[in-house]
Amino acid sequence: MLNILYFASFREVLGQAQEQMPADYNTVECLLKALAERGEAWQQALLHNQNLQIAVNHDVANRSTAIKAGDEVAFFPPVTGG
């Protein structure tokens, strides 16, 4: 299983903070495409979002990062501070 986490505005837009999914995906991009099949909100928040921030097992990642069973994949919007 993959542990998927959604942070900040994604939590509100997608209606959940976390979920588990089968480890049927080789990369983050493959996972994003599967999640996007859930509808427009998922496509806009994740798949088509050029500013999407990704972490795999607490390390900064990108869409081509490999994933496997037991991994934690986190999605969050860009963080600003000041």
Secondary structure, 3 states (H helix, E strand, C coil): CEEEEECCHHHHHHCCCEEEECCCCCEHHHHHHHHHCCCHHHHHHHHCCCCCEEEECCEEECCCCECCCCCEEEEECCCCCC
